[in-house]
């Protein structure tokens, strides 16, 4: 299947290395959890996920749907914490 743009041109294909890296990392994390090597709480501690998120105390508008709709997320946990949780 090919995507055709409104001007009749074929859309160019571009591999997104950052997206690929994130998907590979997610698969690794899922394998660790599934194999019982780590639980979600320990994984979040290891990866420095905000304690507020682990306690369910994130900002009212912060959800997976909101992050996906946002499109671009600040790189780095600390920058994300500042931007999305207003702290850090």
Rosetta constraint file for C-alpha pairs under 8 A:
AtomPair CA 2 CA 10 HARMONIC 7.05 0.50
AtomPair CA 2 CA 11 HARMONIC 7.61 0.50
AtomPair CA 3 CA 10 HARMONIC 6.07 0.50
AtomPair CA 3 CA 11 HARMONIC 5.69 0.50
AtomPair CA 4 CA 8 HARMONIC 5.86 0.50
AtomPair CA 4 CA 9 HARMONIC 5.81 0.50
AtomPair CA 4 CA 10 HARMONIC 4.73 0.50
AtomPair CA 4 CA 11 HARMONIC 5.97 0.50
AtomPair CA 5 CA 9 HARMONIC 5.45 0.50
AtomPair CA 5 CA 10 HARMONIC 6.09 0.50
AtomPair CA 5 CA 11 HARMONIC 6.19 0.50
AtomPair CA 16 CA 20 HARMONIC 6.28 0.50
AtomPair CA 17 CA 21 HARMONIC 6.08 0.50
AtomPair CA 18 CA 22 HARMONIC 6.25 0.50
AtomPair CA 19 CA 23 HARMONIC 6.24 0.50
AtomPair CA 20 CA 24 HARMONIC 6.23 0.50
AtomPair CA 21 CA 25 HARMONIC 6.16 0.50
AtomPair CA 22 CA 26 HARMONIC 6.11 0.50
AtomPair CA 23 CA 27 HARMONIC 6.25 0.50
AtomPair CA 24 CA 28 HARMONIC 6.36 0.50
AtomPair CA 25 CA 29 HARMONIC 6.23 0.50
AtomPair CA 26 CA 30 HARMONIC 6.06 0.50
AtomPair CA 27 CA 31 HARMONIC 6.11 0.50
AtomPair CA 28 CA 32 HARMONIC 6.30 0.50
AtomPair CA 29 CA 33 HARMONIC 6.31 0.50
AtomPair CA 29 CA 43 HARMONIC 7.87 0.50
AtomPair CA 30 CA 34 HARMONIC 5.95 0.50
AtomPair CA 31 CA 35 HARMONIC 5.92 0.50
AtomPair CA 32 CA 36 HARMONIC 6.28 0.50
AtomPair CA 32 CA 37 HARMONIC 5.13 0.50
AtomPair CA 32 CA 38 HARMONIC 5.92 0.50
AtomPair CA 33 CA 37 HARMONIC 6.00 0.50
AtomPair CA 33 CA 38 HARMONIC 5.31 0.50
AtomPair CA 33 CA 39 HARMONIC 5.69 0.50
AtomPair CA 33 CA 40 HARMONIC 6.92 0.50
AtomPair CA 38 CA 42 HARMONIC 6.32 0.50
AtomPair CA 38 CA 43 HARMONIC 6.38 0.50
AtomPair CA 39 CA 43 HARMONIC 6.15 0.50
AtomPair CA 40 CA 44 HARMONIC 6.10 0.50
AtomPair CA 41 CA 45 HARMONIC 6.29 0.50
AtomPair CA 41 CA 54 HARMONIC 7.51 0.50
AtomPair CA 42 CA 46 HARMONIC 6.08 0.50
AtomPair CA 43 CA 47 HARMONIC 6.08 0.50
AtomPair CA 44 CA 48 HARMONIC 5.80 0.50
AtomPair CA 44 CA 49 HARMONIC 4.94 0.50
AtomPair CA 44 CA 50 HARMONIC 7.92 0.50
AtomPair CA 44 CA 54 HARMONIC 7.86 0.50
AtomPair CA 45 CA 49 HARMONIC 6.13 0.50
AtomPair CA 48 CA 77 HARMONIC 7.25 0.50
AtomPair CA 49 CA 53 HARMONIC 7.30 0.50
AtomPair CA 49 CA 54 HARMONIC 7.57 0.50
AtomPair CA 49 CA 77 HARMONIC 7.19 0.50
AtomPair CA 50 CA 54 HARMONIC 6.66 0.50
AtomPair CA 50 CA 81 HARMONIC 7.01 0.50
AtomPair CA 51 CA 55 HARMONIC 6.17 0.50
AtomPair CA 52 CA 56 HARMONIC 6.13 0.50
AtomPair CA 52 CA 57 HARMONIC 4.81 0.50
AtomPair CA 52 CA 58 HARMONIC 5.44 0.50
AtomPair CA 53 CA 57 HARMONIC 5.70 0.50
AtomPair CA 53 CA 58 HARMONIC 5.12 0.50
AtomPair CA 58 CA 62 HARMONIC 6.34 0.50
AtomPair CA 58 CA 85 HARMONIC 6.37 0.50
AtomPair CA 59 CA 84 HARMONIC 7.52 0.50
AtomPair CA 59 CA 85 HARMONIC 6.01 0.50
AtomPair CA 61 CA 66 HARMONIC 7.05 0.50
AtomPair CA 62 CA 66 HARMONIC 6.06 0.50
AtomPair CA 62 CA 67 HARMONIC 7.13 0.50
AtomPair CA 62 CA 84 HARMONIC 7.07 0.50
AtomPair CA 63 CA 67 HARMONIC 6.25 0.50
AtomPair CA 64 CA 68 HARMONIC 6.15 0.50
AtomPair CA 65 CA 69 HARMONIC 6.09 0.50
AtomPair CA 66 CA 70 HARMONIC 6.02 0.50
AtomPair CA 67 CA 71 HARMONIC 6.90 0.50
AtomPair CA 67 CA 73 HARMONIC 7.39 0.50
AtomPair CA 73 CA 80 HARMONIC 7.06 0.50
AtomPair CA 74 CA 79 HARMONIC 6.03 0.50
AtomPair CA 74 CA 80 HARMONIC 5.49 0.50
AtomPair CA 74 CA 83 HARMONIC 7.71 0.50
AtomPair CA 75 CA 79 HARMONIC 6.62 0.50
AtomPair CA 75 CA 80 HARMONIC 6.87 0.50
AtomPair CA 76 CA 80 HARMONIC 6.28 0.50
AtomPair CA 77 CA 81 HARMONIC 6.06 0.50
AtomPair CA 78 CA 82 HARMONIC 6.25 0.50
AtomPair CA 78 CA 88 HARMONIC 6.39 0.50
AtomPair CA 79 CA 83 HARMONIC 6.14 0.50
AtomPair CA 80 CA 84 HARMONIC 5.62 0.50
AtomPair CA 80 CA 85 HARMONIC 7.60 0.50
AtomPair CA 81 CA 85 HARMONIC 5.14 0.50
AtomPair CA 81 CA 86 HARMONIC 6.60 0.50
AtomPair CA 81 CA 87 HARMONIC 6.10 0.50
AtomPair CA 81 CA 88 HARMONIC 5.61 0.50
AtomPair CA 82 CA 86 HARMONIC 4.73 0.50
AtomPair CA 82 CA 87 HARMONIC 4.83 0.50
AtomPair CA 82 CA 88 HARMONIC 5.45 0.50
AtomPair CA 83 CA 87 HARMONIC 7.77 0.50
